[in-house]
Structures are given as structure tokens and as C-alpha cells.
Amino acid sequence: TDVHANTTRAYPVGAAGPGQAYELLGHKWFCSAPMCDGFLTLAQTDKGLSCFLLPRHRPDGSRNEFYIQRLKNKLGNSSNASSEVEFRGALAWMIGEEGRGVPTIIEMVAMTRFDCMVGSSALMRQALTQASHHCAHRLVGGRVLAEQPLMQNVLADLALESEAALALSLRMGRALDHLDDSHEARFSRLVTAVGKYWICKRAPAMINEAAECMGGAGYVEDSILPRLYREAPVNSTWEGSGNVQCLDVLRALSKEPGVLDALFAELGDGHGDARLAQHIGQLQQAFKDTDDIQYRARQLTEDIALGLQAKLLLEAGNSDVSDAFIASRLHGNGRAYGNLPRGLNVAAIVARSTPHIL
């Protein structure tokens, strides 16, 4: 989190500055994907923290002075190694402006945060697929489980979470494809952090609920659910955990001109839904009150995410989905999944999300 406390030092081999060769001396407690052939890493120079491209092999083909000390025994993400490494005069080239390492590397970090959004959305969709298919074929008391009212409530709630996560992720993807547009660039600057926080934060609990729909079958390693559950937390931790994302939301809103205007231009007037319009109005008032704003950063980020998801689902045109999402997320009282209010077409939502072949 405090990257400026980095103690790794970079020493110029000859001339100093961008594009020049340096040798790095230091220790990195957590290095992701040490099997790669190249790494972006930060190190201190006389002008401050700078960004470097460090290859596994030197230009003459010899191994670089990059030493793996040990692999990390992680909660999940086992197929992707993480390690502790040392640089003992490792050759690297400066990327970007000297002393501006964080802004340089943040371009890569932003894309990885988007990867985390997409990855969490995919994990949720896979968990929902497994649960909904199981319940569509499981008989309990002589009745198909997916047709029983309480299970329909749960499955529909899970389906709403999955669809909203995917909608926000794809909207972010569109923004990243059009960064030459000022609105899309500002939207991307803000919603990268919003989506990374909210979608990745929702995934573990959603996957846990999906496993519970399958009972004991969802808890054993013979099913895919335990692996999905172990994998989910990594996305909320990588490239900045929850607090980091929420503080980045405040930073974008306060320091990036036009970002707040871009947010409310995106949200619009509620897309014809009075409940969403009320939510947007409350969000506008919340940003006018700057007292204790850092203390409230998670609530503000959540409200942005929910407003955007509601707007996107309304635009998508399936009224069963958008009405249920708004009724439960913007005005609902439930905390656990399966607390959808009365009067919703949950059967249609469950049918929409259930695969016919698996």
C-alpha cells in the first residue's frame, strides 16, 4: 500500500534516465507470477521511486540476477505462483519519467484491476451456472428444487448479482476501448476503482451462497465450488484491496477535473425509474457533504456502483431483471441473499440464468 517506502535501489550502469540500463539491489516480499520472462518493478533512484522493466535473461542470454527465495503458500490461486525474490544487481531499464514510477506503473495496474472485475464476474457466473443447473434437476420432497419458492428467491438473487457484475464489467471494457473520448476516459478513471472494489467484494459471499444451494455436493472438492470460493478473494486483494480502491475513488473525484460531472452524466436522470432517480439525487447530496468523507468512502463507492449497475440493467431492457435489482439493491432491506421483496418475477429470472445443457 505504501509503495513509496520501497527500499530497493537502482544504480545506473552508464547514463541515467528513461530508457537507460540500471542494476537493482533489493528484496521484494511478494512477486506475482515469478515464472514470467519480464517484470515491471519499482525502485528508488536519486530522483525518487521509478519504474523499471526487468527481464529474466540478460541480452547475452545469461540469467539475470533475479533470485526466488520461496513460493508463497496462498489461500487460493494455486495455479499461479507468487514468490519472495531478491535483486542482486539485476539488470533493468527505466520505463517512463524518473521519479514518476507510480504514475507509470499505474497504467498496468488499471488494466489488472479491470482483469479483476472480469475475473470476479466470471467466477460468479460459473458458480451460478453450477447452482442453477443442480437445482433444476434436484428433487426435494418430490418437487424440483428450482421451482420451490424459497430457492427461487435465492437463485434469482444470485442471478441479479451475476448479471449486474457482468454489465458493469462490460461497460468498463467499452470505456477502455474509447479512451480517446474525454467522457470515456473520465468514466474509466473513476469506475476502474469502483468496479474493482464492488464486484470483487461481492464475489466470495455470492459464491458461498451458490455452493450452499447445492448442499454437501457444493462443499466437496469433487465439485468446482470450493476452487471458485478459494479463488474469489484474490481479486479483491490484488492491485489494491478495498480501502485502497475507495480512497482512489475519492482521489479521482477530487483531483481529476470533470470526473464527478462524467459520473452524473452517465447516471442521467434515472432512465425513467423514480427509485433510481431518488438514489442519484441522494448520491449528489452525499458528495456535497465533505465532512468525514474518507470515513464514508466505502458507502459512497457502493452507492456509485449500485447506481451504475441499476442504470445499465435498465438500459439492457429486461424489466424483470432491472425491477428486481432496483427493488432489492436500492430499496431492499435484505442482507443475506434470498431476501428479494414480494411481487417480482423470480421464476423468469431463474429461467433466464439456468443453462439448458451442462
RAQUI-V841483 format. One record per pair of residues at least 12 apart in sequence whose ideal C-beta (glycine too) atoms are under 6 Angstrom apart, sorted by the first residue. I is the first residue (numbers start at 1). J is the second residue. D is the distance in Angstrom with one decimal. If there is no record, write none. Layout:
I&J&D ; I&J&D
This chain:
4&49&5.7 ; 6&42&5.4 ; 6&49&6.0 ; 8&24&5.9 ; 8&26&2.7 ; 8&43&4.2 ; 9&25&5.2 ; 9&44&5.3 ; 10&22&4.3 ; 10&24&5.2 ; 10&43&3.9 ; 10&45&5.2 ; 11&23&5.2 ; 17&98&5.9 ; 18&94&5.2 ; 20&94&5.7 ; 21&93&5.7 ; 22&92&5.5 ; 23&89&4.5 ; 24&43&5.1 ; 24&87&4.1 ; 24&90&4.6 ; 24&92&5.4 ; 25&87&5.9 ; 26&87&5.1 ; 27&86&5.3 ; 28&85&4.9 ; 29&84&5.5 ; 31&83&5.1 ; 31&85&4.5 ; 32&82&5.4 ; 34&68&5.4 ; 34&81&5.8 ; 34&83&4.2 ; 37&56&4.9 ; 38&55&5.1 ; 39&54&4.6 ; 40&105&5.6 ; 40&108&5.8 ; 41&54&5.4 ; 42&101&4.7 ; 45&98&5.8 ; 47&98&4.6 ; 47&99&3.6 ; 48&99&3.7 ; 49&101&4.3 ; 50&94&5.8 ; 50&98&5.1 ; 50&99&6.0 ; 50&101&4.3 ; 51&95&4.7 ; 51&96&5.2 ; 51&101&4.1 ; 51&104&4.0 ; 51&105&4.8 ; 52&92&3.8 ; 52&94&5.7 ; 53&93&5.1 ; 53&95&5.2 ; 54&90&5.7 ; 54&92&3.9 ; 58&91&5.4 ; 64&90&5.2 ; 64&91&5.7 ; 65&88&4.4 ; 65&89&4.6 ; 65&90&4.4 ; 66&90&4.9 ; 67&86&4.7 ; 68&83&4.9 ; 68&85&5.5 ; 69&84&4.3 ; 70&84&5.3 ; 71&83&5.1 ; 75&230&6.0 ; 76&230&3.2 ; 76&231&4.7 ; 76&234&5.9 ; 77&234&4.5 ; 109&239&5.0 ; 110&192&5.3 ; 112&239&4.8 ; 113&192&5.1 ; 113&196&4.2 ; 113&239&5.1 ; 114&172&5.8 ; 116&196&5.5 ; 116&200&5.4 ; 116&235&4.0 ; 116&238&5.9 ; 117&169&4.6 ; 117&195&4.5 ; 117&196&5.8 ; 117&199&5.0 ; 118&169&5.1 ; 119&235&5.4 ; 120&199&4.9 ; 120&200&4.7 ; 120&203&4.1 ; 120&235&4.7 ; 121&165&4.2 ; 121&166&4.8 ; 121&169&4.7 ; 123&203&5.6 ; 123&228&5.3 ; 123&232&5.5 ; 124&162&4.6 ; 124&165&5.7 ; 124&203&5.5 ; 124&206&5.2 ; 125&162&5.1 ; 127&207&4.3 ; 127&210&3.8 ; 127&228&5.3 ; 128&158&5.2 ; 128&162&4.8 ; 128&210&5.9 ; 128&353&5.9 ; 129&355&5.6 ; 131&210&4.0 ; 131&213&4.0 ; 131&214&5.9 ; 132&155&5.7 ; 132&353&5.6 ; 132&354&4.2 ; 133&355&5.6 ; 133&358&4.5 ; 134&214&4.8 ; 135&151&5.8 ; 135&213&5.8 ; 136&354&5.2 ; 146&350&6.0 ; 152&346&4.7 ; 152&350&5.5 ; 153&338&4.7 ; 153&340&5.2 ; 154&337&5.6 ; 154&338&3.8 ; 155&350&4.8 ; 156&346&3.9 ; 156&349&4.1 ; 156&350&5.3 ; 157&337&4.4 ; 157&338&5.5 ; 157&340&5.4 ; 158&210&5.9 ; 158&337&5.9 ; 159&349&5.2 ; 159&353&3.8 ; 160&324&5.7 ; 160&325&5.0 ; 161&206&5.1 ; 163&321&5.9 ; 164&309&4.0 ; 164&325&6.0 ; 165&199&4.7 ; 167&312&4.1 ; 167&313&5.9 ; 168&195&5.3 ; 168&308&5.9 ; 168&309&5.4 ; 171&312&5.7 ; 172&191&5.7 ; 172&195&5.5 ; 175&187&4.9 ; 175&188&4.2 ; 176&188&5.8 ; 183&262&5.4 ; 186&258&5.2 ; 186&259&4.8 ; 186&262&3.8 ; 187&262&5.3 ; 187&266&5.9 ; 189&252&5.2 ; 189&256&5.6 ; 189&259&5.9 ; 190&252&4.8 ; 190&259&5.1 ; 193&245&4.5 ; 193&248&4.2 ; 193&249&4.9 ; 194&249&5.9 ; 194&301&5.6 ; 194&304&5.1 ; 194&305&5.2 ; 196&245&5.2 ; 197&242&5.6 ; 197&245&3.8 ; 197&246&5.9 ; 197&301&5.3 ; 198&305&3.7 ; 200&235&4.2 ; 200&236&3.8 ; 201&236&5.5 ; 201&242&6.0 ; 203&232&4.3 ; 204&232&4.3 ; 204&233&5.5 ; 207&228&5.1 ; 207&229&5.0 ; 207&232&5.3 ; 209&337&4.5 ; 211&225&4.0 ; 246&297&3.8 ; 246&298&5.2 ; 246&301&4.7 ; 249&301&5.0 ; 250&297&5.6 ; 267&280&5.0 ; 267&307&5.5 ; 267&311&5.7 ; 271&311&5.6 ; 271&314&4.3 ; 275&326&5.2 ; 275&330&5.5 ; 275&331&5.8 ; 276&310&5.1 ; 279&307&5.4 ; 279&330&5.0 ; 280&307&5.9 ; 283&303&5.2 ; 306&329&5.1 ; 310&325&5.9 ; 310&326&5.1 ; 313&325&5.3 ; 320&345&4.4 ; 320&348&4.7 ; 320&349&5.6 ; 324&344&4.5 ; 327&341&5.3 ; 328&340&5.2
